[in-house]
Amino acid sequence: MRFLHFLAFQLRWYIWRKRWLLPLPILLFIAYRSYNAVRALGASGVTPPNAWDLLFLALGNPYNIYLAIGLLYLYLLCDLLPEPDVGQLVLMRLGSRRDWWLGKLATLTIATLVYVIGSAAVLGMIASLAFPWQAGYSTAAMNMPEQVNLPMNYFRLIDPGPPLLVISQELLLLGLGLFCFGLLMVVFTQLTQRYFIGLVAGVLILFGSFAGLSLSGPPAWAVTLPSAHLTYLTFTPVRTLPVIGSVLYWSAWIGLLAGIGYGLSRRQDHLSTTHHE
C-alpha cells in the first residue's frame, strides 16, 4: 500500500505540470507539415491519400522523432532525479530502497506510455479531420511506399500486414527506445546528482544516434546503434532487422540500466543530497 501511495505521489509530482502541455503545439506543427506533404502527394496524381499516410509521414520522419519528439521527452522527464526534499521525506516513510527504485521505474514507464500513446492519439485525431480512415493502405502508399516513409520492399517482397499493425510496431519500438533513453538519463543523474548533466548525457546520446543515420552503407556494426532500432518506419530503403530483434535490443539495455540504477540507489545517501541543477 505504501508503494502505491508513493507511485501516486510521483505521478502527481512529475506529470501534472504545465510543461506537459508543450507536446501539443509541437505535435500540431508536425501534423501540419505532414498534412502538407500528404496533400502534395495527392496533387501529384497518386490518389487518394488517407489518414494512415499522415501518421506514416509524421512518425516515420527521423527529424520529427529525434529533434522534436525525442528531445521533448528528455526535457519532460529530466528532473525525475535527484530527489527533492519532499521526495526524501517520502522515501523515509516508504522505508525500502528497492520499492523506491521500482517506483521510479514505474513512474518513468507510465510517463512514457502517456507521452507516446498521447502523441499518437493527437496525430490520429488531426489525421481524421483531414483525411478518411480506410481498412487498408492508400493508393499512394502502395504505389510509392517510400514517399510515406514505408520501406521500399513493402508490397513487393514482403507483406507488411495492416496499417494498424505497422503503426503499433512503430509505437512499440519508439516507446521502448524513449524509455531506455530516459532510464539512461536517470542513471547519469544518479551518478552526478545533477539532473542537468543527466539531460546533457541523454541529449548527446540521442544526437549520436541521429548521426548514425547518416552512415553510408550502413556498415555491419551499425546494428549496435540505437538508430537501427528506435523506429519501425524509416526513410531508408529497406528495414532488414526484425522487430523482435529490436525489442530484444532495447530489453537488454533496459535490464542493464535498471540493474545499474538499483545498485546505485542502494549505495546512495539520499539524505545528504539536495536538488542540484
Beta strands, then each sheet from edge to edge (+ up, - down):
end
